[in-house]
Structure formats: structure tokens, C-alpha cells
Amino acid sequence: MAQQSKSNILLEVGTNELEVITFYLEWIDPVTKEHHKNTYGINAAKVKELVAYPENITELANSASYVKGAFLLRNNVISLIDLCNWFSYQTEEKAEGDRKWVVIVADLNGKAFGFITHGVDKVYRISWSQISPPPELIASSQSITGICQVDDLIIQMVDFERIVGSIDPSMVVKSSRDEKSAHEIEQKYDRSVLVVDDSRVVLMQLTNTLQRAGFKVIPKPDGQAAFEFLEELRQKGEVEQKILAIISDIEMPRMDGHHFCMRVKQQPAYKKIPLILFSSMITDALRRKGEAVGADDQVTKPELDKLIDRMQESIERLARS
């Protein structure tokens, strides 16, 4: 993967573009015994490196079936996740020496995880507008956040945060706020927090947790849906009466968080509404990009208590300005 190419995309601001690394999984239909090959995608910004299938894997006691174990990578212990097992695909058994598979080592919420693939294909530079939300059946039963077509290739974008959240409790969005604190917030604010995230699991976690913390919440599945909703309120003159703050993910189909933030900050009617980027991808490079598009703050998932504190600070700061 060309480092220069990866750097270029990080330096551009508000383009609503990303680089997708495609990989494939091969599986066998248990009924017809036919062989299949599906193509999936991961945002290149999440990928630390690609490595060969490790020779030495240590099994982890009491782990989920899709957790193959752990391996050492330059003295770092990396959890190894079998994507075919996660998707309940039946695969051919291969001897260890015949496994020419590739492990994608990804950085998620500041932690490294390895994902077994049967091969990595290409890097495509595409627009988030080319990625559509998945069909209802797929969205509810699998970890797919979006689907796009490049030439004749169908690429399914994997919700890696959902996968790792199922095995690592520290990756789950939650708050430690008590009932007294929640009651104070409920009495203090009569407007709603607009929450934008394409992962159904994360969106539900965020919505439920913020509501338990005392906030009213309006959830939206991507930047496009959120911006259209804001524009409807603006045309009715109801923005300041309805919206307290905006919390947005970065990776989303149709319109990503950076482009969404840029569009919001370009509209004077929204200038008193703080917008906080809440993502597993707040690296130094992406933090600079968030600053460039006008984000009022940026918090790394899953630190929800920090997010609430910083959101309230932003609300008070903008109210004084």
C-alpha cells in the first residue's frame, strides 16, 4: 500500500472521499457445495499494516468461536479474528503450510486487532456518496455498514467496531453517570442532541446511554440524513429551539463526518450549535482534518463521559460567544 497515497487523502479537507482497501473471503455453500467469493472493504485510514498468516497462534481460553487466538507482532499481542467464522461461512480446511491468507492489522479505538482474510486485492479511492446503506436484512443481521459498486465489483463495508465490541467490553460505548447527574441534565436542557452514526449497534448504544444520562436524542444513520433533517428545521425556523448539540461519527455512507461538519459550519443558522466528532479514528492527521472543517471538539470512542463533559463545555462556550 503506497504511504504517499494514504497521506494524500488525509491532507484533503471536506472532500467526502476515502480510500478503501478491498479484501475477499472464500466460502462454500453447505447445501449446494458451490464455492463463493465475496469482496469486502475497510477504510485505509484504519489499517496499520498487512501481514502473513502467523505461524504461531496462542488459543485464548473461553473466547468466542470467531476469535482464533492471539499472536505476537513485534512484541505486541494482537487478538486474531476469523472473519469467515464471524459471518458463519463454511470454508475449506487447509493445512497450515497451505494457508496463504493475509491478516489485516487494524487500529480501532486505539487498539490493534488482526482480521483473517483470504487475500487483499486493491485500494480504491471513492466518494462516500458512492456508498449506500445496506439493505434492511443485511443491516440487521450482519456487520455491514454500507455497500458500493466500483466498475463491476460489489464491495461490502464491514462494521469492524461491532465485531471487536462483541469481544472487548472496553470498546463498548457506555457512561458511568448516576441518576442524580442524569436528573440535573434533564432539568437543564430542553433541546435534543442530534446523534449521527452509521453503525446500528453504536447508534443504539449512544442513543440509549445519552438518554439514561438525561439527554433527549435524535438519531440519524449518516451525514446526509442528518444534514437534510437540519435543513428541514432551518426552513421552519426551528433549529435553535430543537437542537442542543451534534455528535457525529466520521466514517459514514453517503456523507462522511468531515464533509457533514463542513456543510454545517458553512451555514450561519447553525453557528450556535456545537458539533463534536466522536470516532474511533481520531488520529493526529484526522484531528487536524477535523479542526480544518470546523469541528468544535473531537473525542475518541468509546469515552462517552469525556464526550458529555466536552459537549457541555462547547455548549456553554458557544452560548457566551
C-alpha positions in Angstrom: 0.0 0.0 0.0 1.5 3.3 -1.0 2.1 5.5 2.0 2.1 8.6 -0.1 -1.3 7.8 -1.5 -2.6 7.2 2.1 -1.1 10.5 3.2 -2.8 12.5 0.4 -6.3 11.6 1.4 -5.7 12.6 5.0 -4.4 16.1 4.0 -7.5 16.9 1.9 -10.4 18.5 3.7 -14.1 18.1 3.3 -13.8 16.1 0.0 -16.2 13.4 1.2 -13.7 10.9 -0.1 -11.9 7.9 1.3 -9.5 5.1 0.3 -10.9 1.6 0.6 -8.7 -1.5 0.8 -10.6 -4.4 -0.6 -10.2 -8.0 0.6 -12.0 -11.2 -0.1 -13.4 -14.2 1.8 -14.0 -17.6 0.1 -16.7 -19.9 1.3 -18.7 -23.0 0.4 -22.5 -23.2 0.3 -23.3 -26.0 2.8 -26.2 -27.2 0.7 -25.0 -26.9 -2.9 -21.3 -27.2 -2.1 -20.7 -24.4 -4.6 -17.7 -22.1 -4.0 -18.2 -18.4 -3.5 -16.0 -15.3 -3.2 -17.2 -12.1 -1.5 -15.4 -8.8 -1.6 -15.3 -6.5 1.5 -13.8 -3.2 2.3 -12.0 -1.4 5.1 -11.1 2.3 5.3 -7.4 2.5 4.6 -7.0 5.1 7.5 -7.8 2.2 9.9 -5.2 -0.2 8.6 -1.8 -0.3 10.4 -0.3 -3.0 8.2 -0.9 -6.2 6.3 0.9 -9.4 7.5 1.1 -13.0 6.5 -1.0 -15.6 8.4 1.1 -16.1 11.7 2.9 -19.4 12.2 2.3 -19.3 16.0 -1.1 -18.6 17.3 -2.0 -18.9 21.0 -5.5 -20.0 21.8 -7.4 -17.9 24.3 -9.4 -19.6 26.9 -13.2 -19.0 27.0 -13.1 -16.9 23.9 -15.8 -16.6 21.2 -15.5 -19.1 18.3 -14.5 -16.4 15.8 -11.5 -15.5 18.0 -8.8 -17.6 16.5 -6.4 -16.7 19.3 -3.6 -14.2 19.7 -0.2 -13.7 18.0 2.9 -11.6 18.6 3.8 -8.8 16.2 7.0 -7.0 17.2 6.4 -7.9 20.9 2.7 -6.7 20.7 0.0 -9.2 21.5 -2.7 -9.0 18.8 -6.1 -10.6 19.0 -6.8 -12.6 15.8 -10.3 -12.7 14.5 -11.6 -15.1 11.9 -13.9 -13.1 9.7 -15.3 -16.2 7.9 -16.3 -17.6 11.3 -17.9 -14.3 12.3 -20.0 -14.3 9.1 -20.8 -18.0 9.7 -19.2 -19.0 6.4 -18.2 -22.6 5.8 -14.6 -22.8 4.5 -12.3 -25.4 3.2 -9.9 -26.9 5.7 -6.3 -26.2 4.7 -3.1 -27.4 6.1 -1.1 -24.7 7.9 1.5 -24.6 5.1 -1.2 -24.0 2.5 -2.7 -21.0 4.3 -1.6 -18.1 2.1 -4.0 -15.9 3.9 -3.5 -12.2 4.8 -4.1 -10.7 8.2 -5.3 -7.1 8.2 -4.0 -5.4 11.4 -6.3 -2.5 12.1 -6.3 0.3 14.7 -9.7 0.6 16.3 -10.3 2.9 19.3 -6.5 2.9 19.9 -6.2 -0.9 20.0 -4.8 -3.2 17.4 -6.7 -6.2 16.1 -5.9 -8.7 13.4 -8.5 -9.9 10.9 -8.0 -13.1 8.8 -8.8 -12.6 5.1 -8.2 -14.9 2.2 -6.5 -12.2 0.3 -6.2 -8.4 -0.3 -7.0 -7.0 -3.7 -6.7 -3.3 -4.4 -7.0 0.2 -3.0 -9.9 2.3 -4.4 -10.4 6.0 -3.9 -14.1 6.6 -3.8 -16.6 9.1 -2.5 -18.8 8.4 0.5 -21.7 9.3 -1.8 -21.0 6.1 -3.7 -21.6 4.0 -0.6 -25.2 3.2 0.1 -26.7 2.0 3.4 -27.1 -1.8 3.3 -30.4 -3.5 2.6 -32.5 -3.9 5.8 -32.0 -7.7 6.0 -28.2 -7.4 5.8 -28.0 -4.4 8.1 -29.9 -6.1 10.9 -28.2 -9.5 10.8 -24.6 -8.8 9.7 -21.9 -6.3 10.4 -22.1 -4.3 7.1 -22.4 -0.5 7.3 -22.6 0.2 3.6 -22.3 -1.2 0.0 -20.7 0.4 -3.0 -20.1 -0.6 -6.6 -16.8 0.1 -8.4 -17.0 -0.9 -12.0 -18.5 -4.5 -11.8 -17.3 -5.1 -8.2 -19.7 -5.0 -5.3 -17.9 -4.0 -2.1 -19.4 -4.5 1.4 -18.0 -2.2 4.1 -17.5 -4.1 7.3 -18.5 -2.8 10.7 -15.3 -3.7 12.5 -16.2 -1.8 15.6 -19.2 -4.0 16.1 -17.0 -7.1 15.8 -14.4 -6.0 18.3 -17.1 -4.6 20.6 -18.5 -8.1 21.0 -15.2 -9.4 22.4 -13.8 -6.4 24.2 -16.1 -4.7 26.8 -13.8 -1.6 26.8 -14.8 -0.9 23.2 -18.5 -0.6 24.1 -19.9 2.9 24.4 -21.2 3.5 27.9 -21.5 6.1 30.7 -20.9 5.9 34.4 -23.2 8.8 35.2 -25.6 8.3 38.1 -29.4 9.1 38.4 -28.7 12.4 40.2 -26.5 13.6 37.4 -29.0 12.5 34.8 -31.8 14.3 36.5 -29.7 17.5 36.6 -29.1 17.3 32.9 -32.7 16.5 32.2 -33.8 19.7 34.0 -31.1 21.8 32.4 -31.7 21.1 28.7 -35.0 21.0 26.8 -33.4 20.6 23.4 -32.1 17.4 21.7 -28.7 16.1 20.8 -28.5 15.1 17.2 -26.5 11.8 17.1 -25.1 10.6 13.7 -23.5 7.2 13.3 -23.8 4.6 10.5 -23.2 1.6 12.9 -26.6 0.5 14.1 -25.1 -1.0 17.2 -23.1 2.1 18.1 -26.1 4.4 17.3 -28.3 2.4 19.6 -25.6 2.4 22.4 -25.1 6.1 22.0 -28.9 6.9 22.0 -29.7 4.7 25.0 -26.7 5.8 27.0 -27.3 9.5 26.4 -30.9 9.1 27.2 -30.0 7.4 30.5 -27.6 10.3 31.1 -30.6 12.7 30.9 -30.4 14.0 27.3 -33.1 14.0 24.6 -31.7 12.3 21.5 -32.5 12.4 17.8 -30.6 9.6 16.0 -29.7 9.7 12.3 -27.8 7.0 10.3 -25.4 9.1 8.2 -24.4 12.7 7.5 -26.7 13.1 4.5 -29.8 12.2 6.6 -28.7 14.4 9.4 -28.0 17.4 7.2 -31.4 17.0 5.4 -33.0 16.9 8.8 -31.2 20.1 9.9 -32.2 21.9 6.7 -35.9 21.0 7.3 -35.7 22.5 10.7 -33.9 25.6 9.3 -36.6 26.2 6.8 -39.2 26.0 9.6 -37.1 28.4 11.8 -36.8 25.7 14.5 -33.1 24.9 14.6 -32.3 26.8 17.8 -35.5 25.6 19.5 -34.9 21.9 18.7 -31.1 21.2 18.6 -28.8 21.4 21.6 -25.7 19.8 20.0 -24.5 17.4 17.3 -22.4 14.3 17.8 -21.1 12.8 14.6 -19.1 9.7 13.6 -16.6 10.2 10.8 -17.0 7.1 8.7 -20.5 7.0 7.1 -22.0 6.2 3.8 -23.4 9.0 1.5 -21.8 11.8 3.5 -18.9 11.3 6.0 -18.5 13.2 9.2 -15.9 15.7 7.9 -18.0 16.7 5.0 -21.1 16.9 7.2 -19.2 19.1 9.6 -18.0 21.4 6.9 -21.6 21.8 5.5 -23.0 22.5 8.9 -20.3 25.1 9.8 -20.8 26.9 6.4 -24.5 27.6 7.4 -24.8 30.7 9.7 -28.1 29.3 11.2 -26.1 26.5 12.9 -23.3 28.6 14.3 -24.5 28.3 17.9 -24.8 24.5 17.7 -21.6 22.7 18.8 -20.6 19.8 16.6 -18.3 17.1 18.2 -16.7 14.4 16.2 -16.9 11.1 18.1 -15.0 8.4 16.3 -12.6 5.5 16.6 -10.4 7.3 14.0 -9.2 10.4 15.9 -5.6 10.2 14.9 -3.3 13.2 14.7 -3.8 13.5 11.0 -7.5 13.2 11.2 -7.7 15.5 14.2 -6.1 18.2 12.0 -8.7 17.5 9.3 -11.5 17.8 11.9 -10.1 21.2 13.0 -9.9 22.3 9.4 -13.6 21.6 8.8 -14.6 23.5 12.0 -15.4 20.7 14.5 -15.9 22.2 17.9 -14.3 19.2 19.6 -13.1 15.7 18.8 -13.3 12.7 21.2 -12.2 9.1 20.7 -14.7 6.3 21.1 -15.8 4.9 23.4 -15.1 7.6 26.0 -18.7 8.8 26.5 -18.3 10.5 29.8 -15.5 12.6 28.3 -17.7 13.3 25.3 -20.6 14.5 27.6 -18.3 16.8 29.5 -16.7 18.3 26.4 -20.1 18.7 24.7 -21.4 20.7 27.7 -18.2 22.8 27.6 -18.8 23.5 23.9 -22.5 24.4 24.5 -21.5 26.9 27.2 -18.7 28.4 25.2 -20.8 28.9 22.1 -23.7 30.4 24.2 -21.2 33.0 25.5 -19.9 33.9 22.1 
